[in-house]
Amino acid sequence: HGILSVENEQGYIAALFTYRCHPDLRLGRVLLAENFMAFDLLDPAACAHALVEALEQLSGQLRCSEVRSHISHGKTPDDRNGGLMAAVLDERGHGPCGRLFCKEVAQQTCRDS
């Protein structure tokens, strides 16, 4: 697991995502990527392309049989990049696979009886 970042020509972080490898009963080792963020306001499309290229290279280095990218929407200020990331992933041959259902739940504390 970790964070992969892409730097611009000046050496500043322009984009990043978090990742982890996950065992899948059918496919073996898969790479899960999420929390995609592009910080470059001048060329966010270039950042998105660089992230997807880095993601695909990482999956090969980690010997993963599949890449699963989770792009959230509707809940954070960084959602403006969600549509762009989805478009770039689609352009590179990534596609939807199933549906992810989410529900926020209140944290409960455990007490000893």
N, C-alpha and C positions, 0 to 999 in steps of 0.2 A: 504494500500500500504506500501511497505517497502523493506528492503534488508535483505535477509537471508544468513548467512555465516556459514561455517563449519570450525571448528578448528582442527588442528592436535594434536598429543599427547603433544607437547610442548606448546600448547595454542595459536599458531599463526593461523591466518586466512589462510586456505588452498584453499578455493573455496567459491564462492558466486553467487547469482542471485538476480535480482530485481523482485518484484511481485506486482500485484494489483488485486482486485476483480472487476469483471465487470458484469453488468446485461445482460443477453441474453434473447431475447424474447421467444425462444423455450425451453431453458434449465434452466432458472433461473440464479442463481449466478454461475459464472465460475471464475477460477483462471487463470490469465494470467501471465506467467513467461518469462523473457527474460534477456539479458545481462549475460549469463552464463560465468563464468570465473573460471578456475582452475589454482592455482599458484604453486602447488606442482610438481616440475620437476621430482621427483623420482618415484612418483606413481600417475599420473594423472587419471588413471582408477579408483582407489579407491576414489578419489575426486569426479569423475563423479557419481559413484554409491551412494556416501553419499549425493550428491546434489539431486539426483532423489528420494532417500528415504525421505529426508527432505521435498522435494516438495510435495510428496504424503501425508505425515503426516500433512503438513500445509493445504492442501486442505480439509482434514477431519476436522481439528480444525476450519477452517473458514466456514465449511458447504457448500462447493462448489460441484456442481454436475458434473463438468468436469474440467480437467486441460488442458490448452493450453500453450505449450512451443514454444517460437519463438527462433530459433537458426539462427543467421545471418551468412553470409559467404561472403568472397570475399572483405571485405572493411576494416577490422581492423587487427592489429597484433595478436589478440586473436583467430583468425579463426582456428588456428591449433587444437583447442579443439572442434570445431563444429562437425567434423565427429565422434569424440569419444562420445560427448553428444548424438548425434543422435543414435548411436549404443546402448548406454546404455538405452536410452528412449525406443527404439524399443524392446530391450531385456526384459524390464519391462512391455510391453504390450501397450505402447503409439504408436500411428501411425499417418501417415499423414491424414489431413482432409482439403480438399480444397487447394487453393493456395493463397498466399499473394503477391500482386503486390505492388511495391514501386517505387517512383520517388522522387528524391531530387528536391526541388523547391527553388528558390531564395526568401529570405525574403524581403518583401516590407514594407515600412513604410507608415503609414496612415497620411494624412495631412488634416487639416480642410480646407474646401473650403470657 
